[in-house]
């Protein structure tokens, strides 16, 4: 549980500075404060969730590689290549 909390905090901190950048880009494109704010918040919330899911996937992938287990798809490709 503690590791997941660290990951969540890392994700939030990582995304924080991008909010400012995104806001200024959206404001420069639209010239509208409210629209730029709404779009920035929406996009950044999506990115927080996306980053967290990506970190979980990456961690799982590293664990699988470290113990030498291949996924079913890569095992099937390997088997196919050996048979041809």
C-alpha atoms as one frame of an Amber mdcrd trajectory, in Angstrom:
protein
   0.000   0.000   0.000   2.793   2.440   0.870   4.431   1.855  -2.519   1.184
   2.741  -4.270   0.956   5.989  -2.284   4.497   6.897  -3.355   3.559   6.187
  -6.951   0.462   8.347  -6.686   2.450  11.251  -5.211   5.152  10.901  -7.873
   2.462  10.975 -10.526   0.847  14.130  -9.136   4.156  15.971  -8.751   5.273
  14.915 -12.225   2.099  16.294 -13.789   1.943  19.530 -11.739   4.447  21.541
 -13.736   2.865  20.444 -17.011  -0.426  22.033 -15.948   1.127  25.475 -16.105
   2.673  24.828 -19.505  -0.548  23.355 -20.885  -2.597  26.270 -19.603  -0.423
  28.859 -21.320  -0.432  26.906 -24.575  -4.224  26.526 -24.523  -4.673  30.181
 -23.579  -2.367  31.269 -26.402  -4.374  29.150 -28.861  -7.861  30.150 -27.691
  -7.383  33.560 -26.078 -10.110  32.563 -23.602  -9.249  32.144 -19.929 -12.238
  29.956 -18.997 -11.905  27.631 -21.999  -8.148  27.251 -21.490  -8.693  26.474
 -17.795 -11.390  23.880 -18.448  -9.416  22.168 -21.174  -6.229  22.157 -19.071
  -7.938  20.579 -16.064  -9.649  17.923 -18.180  -6.501  16.950 -20.064  -4.323
  16.882 -16.955  -6.726  14.680 -14.998  -6.731  12.206 -17.873  -2.921  12.274
 -17.971  -2.621  11.598 -14.217  -4.643   8.394 -14.572  -2.816   7.430 -17.765
   0.604   7.892 -16.167  -0.350   5.814 -13.116  -1.598   2.962 -15.314   1.562
   3.157 -17.426   3.754   2.924 -14.297   1.861  -0.169 -13.166   2.304  -1.750
 -16.602   6.005  -0.865 -16.667   6.573  -2.325 -13.205   4.816  -5.562 -14.193
   6.865  -5.766 -17.387  10.141  -5.352 -15.486   9.180  -8.081 -13.022   8.232
 -10.477 -15.826  11.512  -9.822 -17.662  13.606 -10.181 -14.506  12.334 -13.716
 -13.859  12.617 -14.730 -17.511   8.926 -15.319 -18.180   7.678 -14.475 -21.655
   4.174 -13.382 -22.478   1.933 -15.787 -24.391   2.179 -13.654 -27.532   5.985
 -13.457 -27.561   6.186 -17.181 -26.751   3.900 -17.930 -29.701   6.060 -15.785
 -31.989   9.165 -17.561 -30.758   7.576 -20.980 -31.318   6.444 -19.961 -34.818
   9.924 -18.704 -35.748  11.520 -21.939 -34.537   9.123 -24.093 -36.550   9.735
 -22.289 -39.876
